[in-house]
Amino acid sequence: MDIINQLIDFILHLDSYLFTMILEYGYWIYLILFLIVFVETGLVVMPLLPGDSLLFAAGTFCAGVVHDGQTAELNIFIVIPLLICAALIGDNLNYYIGRNIGLKVMQWKIKGRQIVKQSYIDKTQSFYDKHGPKTIILARYVPIVRTFAPFVAGVGKMNYYTFLKYSVLGGITWVFALTLLGFFFGSLPIVQNNFEIVIFGIIGLSLLPMVIEFIRAKMKRKNQ
């Protein structure tokens, strides 16, 4: 429970954590950002890491953040290609895991509970059924589904070159869009003074496709 609380606190106060980490770790912060994005997209058991909000926050720091006379800044020409690589490597690892040991992974249990919840797989599969291969692109913008989409693609033995094409397109657009959004708007005083609200907004918008899909499915069942 403490880990979950710490994760929530990290997500809601990304600006404060990143500011401190940039000053303390210097260039090592780039490795930390790489690992967070890689783990979220590459390991099917880690779907709750803050991908969208992290990209926005990283973009904000690329524009430079000043606090108490100290400046924390990242290089956008390092951040964008680095995180695109993290997303693509993670996607391909997840696809490989799904294709080769997917069914076994889904059956793994810790204290009697499956480490990969069937509900997550079902949500991702329904997303696939509706959107087809382009799910790989769309899923980039949806938390949880983003982590399970390449895994399910592997389990379903999607053609690798088809998967790779959509994975590259999705990874590039996702990183560019959210990082540049943070770069151009994150430095505005109204954003920096209400960063928690902005993070909630990003999380809310990214969850919107899942909410809409849930409502549609519920209404469809009622009409049947």
C-alpha positions, 0 to 999 in steps of 0.5 A: 500500500505504501508503494501505491501511495508513493506512486500516486504522490510521485505522479501528482507532484512530478514537477517537484520530484523532477526538479529535485532529481535533475539538480541531484542526478544531472545527466543520469536523469535521462537514464531515469526517464528512459527507464520509466517509459521503457518499463511502462511500455515494455513490462506487462506487469507495470501498467500504472507508471505515469507515461503521459504526465511524465512526457508533459513534465519532461517537456516543461523542464526542456523549457527550463523551470526556475525555483528559489533562484535555481534552474532545472533544465533538460535538453529537448534534443536528447529527451525526444529521441531518447524517449521515442527509443524507450517507447519503441524498445519497450513495445517490441519487448512486450510484443516478444513476451506476448508472442513467446510466453504470453499465455504463461505470463497471464497465468502467473500468480502472486498470493493467489492473484494473477499479476496480469489482471484478466480485465486489463486484457479484456479491455485491450482486446475489445479495443483491438476488436473495434480499431484493428491494427491501428490500436497500436497507435491509439493505445499509446494515448490510453493508460493501461491499454498502452501497456497491454496492446503490444502484449496482446498483439504478441499473444494474438500473433499479429504480423510483426512488420504490421505491428512494427509499422504502427508501433513506430508511428504511435511511439513517435507521435506520442512522444512528440505530441506530449513533450512539445505540449509541455515545452510550449505550455508547461512554462506558463505561470498558470500551468506551473502554479496549478501543475496538479490540476494539469496532471489530473487533466492529462490523466482524465483526457487520456482515460476518456477513450476507455470511459467512452468505450465502457459507456458504449458497451453498456448502452449496447448491452441494454439495447440488446 
